């Protein structure tokens, strides 16, 4: 884990104290179990997985433990296997990898806000 990864993880832990670094294909991804966030005006809680690098044709990805029906601006959800587990991701692009992970997470969550 790089120093930047360590700093980014510390910032995420200020919001989600149980956030942890996992490894997917020798790269760091961030698991946030039981993350709470707003979806179309109501609170949801589930595991989130932030992938701060290119994945499946997107610059960065945020994977959700389950698909959110009718959530936010994106209705196009796809299933993916990451960390040997099924995840869901909306079609939401252009969240750049050069920004801090907290900002990246917020940019991805706009897809379901």
N, C-alpha and C positions, 0 to 999 in steps of 0.2 A: 504494500500500500504506500502510495506517495504521500509527501507532506501535504499537498493540496487535497488529496482524498481524506486525510486525517482531519484537516480543517473543515472541509465540507461536511463530513460526518458529524463533527462536533456541532456545527450550525443546525443540522437536521435534528440532532438529539435534543436541542433546545425546544423543538416542537413535538417530536416523537422520541421520547427517551429510550425506547426499546429498538430504535433503528440500528441495523447492523450491516456490516459489509459481508457480502457473499461473493463467490467467484463463479463466473459463467464464462467458459472458454478462456480462462486465464485473465479475465478482466473483472474489475470491481463493479458490482451492482449493489444497490441498497434495498434491503428488505425492511419494511415498516409494518410489523404485525399490528393488527387492531388499530389502524390509523383512522382518525375521525376527520371528516371533511364534509363540506356542504354540497349537496346535489339538488339543483332546482329548488332551492329554498328550504330543504330539510337536511338533517344530519344523517350521515351514513357512517358505518364503521366496518372496516375489512382490511385485509392485508393489501399493501401496495408494494410494487417492485419498481424502483427507478433504475433505468438503464441509461447511464449518461454518455452513451456512445451510439454509433450507427447500429441499428437492428432492423431487420426485415424491411429495408427500403426507407426507413425514417432516420433522421439525424440523431434523435434520442427517442426513448419510449418510456411511458409510464404504464405498467401493467396492473390490472385490478384483479382481485381474487374472483370476482364474478362480474358478469355483464350487468350494466345498469340500463334498464329499459327506459326509453324516452328521456334520457338524461342530456341536458344541455344542448350544445350546438352540434354534437356528433351522434348520428344514429347508426353509423357503419362500424360495428364491432367485429373483431376477428379473434379467433382462438389461437394461442401460441403455447408451446412447451418451453419453459425456461426453468432452470434449476430442477429439472426432472418433475415438473408439476405444471398443470394446466392454468393458464392465465388468460385474461381478456384485455384487449386494448382497442380504444376507439381510433378511428382514422383522424389523426390530429398531427399536423406536420409543422416543420420549420421551428421547432424549439431547439435552439442552438446549444451545442455542447460546451461552448467557451464560458458560459455564465455559471455562477455559483449554483450548487445543487438545490438550495432552497428556492431560488428564483426559477430554476428549471422545473421543480415540482409544482410551483404555483402556476407557471405557464401551462403545464400539462393539465392541471386541475380545472383551468378555464374551460376545457372541452366539456366538462360535466356540470359546470356551475349553473 
